[in-house]
Amino acid sequence: MSVRELLLKIQSWLRKEGIPTKLSGNTLLAEHAEDDMRIPIVVEGEIETGMLRVAVPTDLRVQGEGTLGKILVDNFMRWGPKVCIDTEGFITVVFDVPIGCVESLGIKWFSENIVKPVIACFKDVHRRLSA
């Protein structure tokens, strides 16, 4: 299955869940609404590495070394989603998974084990760092 075909399957699943999406090349954009929050989701297929990246960018900037310390502790305490800092200094939650895993285990597995943990991590980071 090509990366594009996999993204189309993910897009179809997201739309069934009522989540608006837009597919452009090997990138799928979505916006999930939960608990009065709008959560942007970016799913990218990287052909060269054979990986699928789920990223949830935040509107939070790193504010001093205390924030960096919290991010490092979070990354060591959690399996799966990682908290990163993008090139503009904003915090982003990412989870990379081999495309073959998603192909063989299916979209439901992808939802439960990749998308939901990324959203939960985003909410936790947002709650802790925006206070």
One Martini backbone bead per residue (centre of mass of N, CA, C, O) as a GRO file, in nm:
protein
  131
    1MET     BB    1   0.098   0.035   0.022
    2SER     BB    2   0.067   0.352  -0.003
    3VAL     BB    3   0.082   0.644   0.155
    4ARG     BB    4  -0.170   0.764   0.029
    5GLU     BB    5  -0.362   0.528   0.092
    6LEU     BB    6  -0.327   0.546   0.398
    7LEU     BB    7  -0.426   0.840   0.427
    8LEU     BB    8  -0.708   0.783   0.313
    9LYS     BB    9  -0.792   0.593   0.541
   10ILE     BB   10  -0.754   0.794   0.769
   11GLN     BB   11  -0.946   1.006   0.659
   12SER     BB   12  -1.198   0.832   0.664
   13TRP     BB   13  -1.198   0.782   0.968
   14LEU     BB   14  -1.208   1.078   1.062
   15ARG     BB   15  -1.476   1.147   0.919
   16LYS     BB   16  -1.646   0.936   1.077
   17GLU     BB   17  -1.567   1.106   1.351
   18GLY     BB   18  -1.606   1.424   1.261
   19ILE     BB   19  -1.328   1.507   1.126
   20PRO     BB   20  -1.175   1.743   0.972
   21THR     BB   21  -1.008   1.742   0.643
   22LYS     BB   22  -0.676   1.757   0.468
   23LEU     BB   23  -0.521   1.666   0.160
   24SER     BB   24  -0.153   1.694   0.093
   25GLY     BB   25  -0.009   1.469  -0.037
   26ASN     BB   26   0.175   1.345   0.256
   27THR     BB   27  -0.057   1.529   0.403
   28LEU     BB   28  -0.261   1.538   0.701
   29LEU     BB   29  -0.530   1.742   0.802
   30ALA     BB   30  -0.664   1.817   1.134
   31GLU     BB   31  -0.961   1.884   1.362
   32HIS     BB   32  -1.001   1.851   1.703
   33ALA     BB   33  -1.278   1.849   1.930
   34GLU     BB   34  -1.215   1.914   2.290
   35ASP     BB   35  -1.286   2.063   2.567
   36ASP     BB   36  -1.275   2.350   2.421
   37MET     BB   37  -1.073   2.234   2.203
   38ARG     BB   38  -0.834   2.281   1.947
   39ILE     BB   39  -0.688   2.004   1.760
   40PRO     BB   40  -0.416   1.974   1.577
   41ILE     BB   41  -0.353   1.742   1.300
   42VAL     BB   42  -0.056   1.573   1.177
   43VAL     BB   43  -0.008   1.357   0.891
   44GLU     BB   44   0.299   1.192   0.792
   45GLY     BB   45   0.457   1.057   0.510
   46GLU     BB   46   0.779   0.883   0.497
   47ILE     BB   47   0.933   0.722   0.251
   48GLU     BB   48   1.239   0.707   0.327
   49THR     BB   49   1.172   0.587   0.637
   50GLY     BB   50   0.881   0.448   0.682
   51MET     BB   51   0.713   0.679   0.825
   52LEU     BB   52   0.469   0.788   1.066
   53ARG     BB   53   0.354   1.114   1.152
   54VAL     BB   54   0.228   1.248   1.455
   55ALA     BB   55   0.114   1.589   1.495
   56VAL     BB   56   0.083   1.842   1.773
   57PRO     BB   57   0.047   2.157   1.777
   58THR     BB   58   0.117   2.448   1.956
   59ASP     BB   59   0.087   2.780   2.130
   60LEU     BB   60   0.351   2.710   2.283
   61ARG     BB   61   0.623   2.845   2.438
   62VAL     BB   62   0.930   2.861   2.540
   63GLN     BB   63   0.989   2.945   2.900
   64GLY     BB   64   1.262   2.862   2.970
   65GLU     BB   65   1.420   2.611   3.160
   66GLY     BB   66   1.170   2.493   3.302
   67THR     BB   67   1.032   2.390   3.047
   68LEU     BB   68   1.260   2.207   2.949
   69GLY     BB   69   1.256   2.023   3.196
   70LYS     BB   70   0.967   1.919   3.161
   71ILE     BB   71   1.012   1.793   2.884
   72LEU     BB   72   1.232   1.590   2.963
   73VAL     BB   73   1.067   1.440   3.173
   74ASP     BB   74   0.837   1.356   2.990
   75ASN     BB   75   1.013   1.184   2.790
   76PHE     BB   76   1.111   0.977   3.019
   77MET     BB   77   0.804   0.899   3.128
   78ARG     BB   78   0.725   0.832   2.821
   79TRP     BB   79   0.561   0.642   2.596
   80GLY     BB   80   0.587   0.760   2.265
   81PRO     BB   81   0.514   1.046   2.298
   82LYS     BB   82   0.675   1.354   2.207
   83VAL     BB   83   0.834   1.644   2.319
   84CYS     BB   84   0.879   1.934   2.119
   85ILE     BB   85   1.076   2.173   1.931
   86ASP     BB   86   1.048   2.395   1.709
   87THR     BB   87   1.198   2.636   1.505
   88GLU     BB   88   1.003   2.866   1.667
   89GLY     BB   89   0.950   2.750   1.982
   90PHE     BB   90   0.733   2.541   1.967
   91ILE     BB   91   0.522   2.308   2.091
   92THR     BB   92   0.536   1.949   2.009
   93VAL     BB   93   0.356   1.656   1.942
   94VAL     BB   94   0.502   1.327   1.883
   95PHE     BB   95   0.459   1.029   1.659
   96ASP     BB   96   0.638   0.747   1.556
   97VAL     BB   97   0.555   0.508   1.288
   98PRO     BB   98   0.552   0.242   1.118
   99ILE     BB   99   0.382   0.178   0.837
  100GLY     BB  100   0.360  -0.134   0.868
  101CYS     BB  101   0.196  -0.129   1.131
  102VAL     BB  102  -0.056   0.007   1.019
  103GLU     BB  103  -0.111  -0.195   0.794
  104SER     BB  104  -0.128  -0.458   0.983
  105LEU     BB  105  -0.312  -0.334   1.237
  106GLY     BB  106  -0.461  -0.075   1.168
  107ILE     BB  107  -0.674   0.192   1.232
  108LYS     BB  108  -0.767   0.122   1.516
  109TRP     BB  109  -0.487   0.097   1.635
  110PHE     BB  110  -0.395   0.380   1.558
  111SER     BB  111  -0.602   0.525   1.730
  112GLU     BB  112  -0.540   0.393   2.017
  113ASN     BB  113  -0.194   0.403   1.999
  114ILE     BB  114  -0.157   0.707   1.873
  115VAL     BB  115  -0.371   0.934   1.867
  116LYS     BB  116  -0.474   0.933   2.163
  117PRO     BB  117  -0.195   0.978   2.305
  118VAL     BB  118  -0.135   1.249   2.168
  119ILE     BB  119  -0.380   1.402   2.276
  120ALA     BB  120  -0.323   1.352   2.577
  121CYS     BB  121  -0.048   1.490   2.578
  122PHE     BB  122  -0.139   1.765   2.484
  123LYS     BB  123  -0.331   1.822   2.720
  124ASP     BB  124  -0.118   1.798   2.941
  125VAL     BB  125   0.078   2.013   2.841
  126HIS     BB  126  -0.121   2.246   2.823
  127ARG     BB  127  -0.206   2.244   3.121
  128ARG     BB  128   0.085   2.273   3.251
  129LEU     BB  129   0.198   2.530   3.062
  130SER     BB  130  -0.065   2.739   3.079
  131ALA     BB  131  -0.062   2.800   3.405
   0.00000   0.00000   0.00000
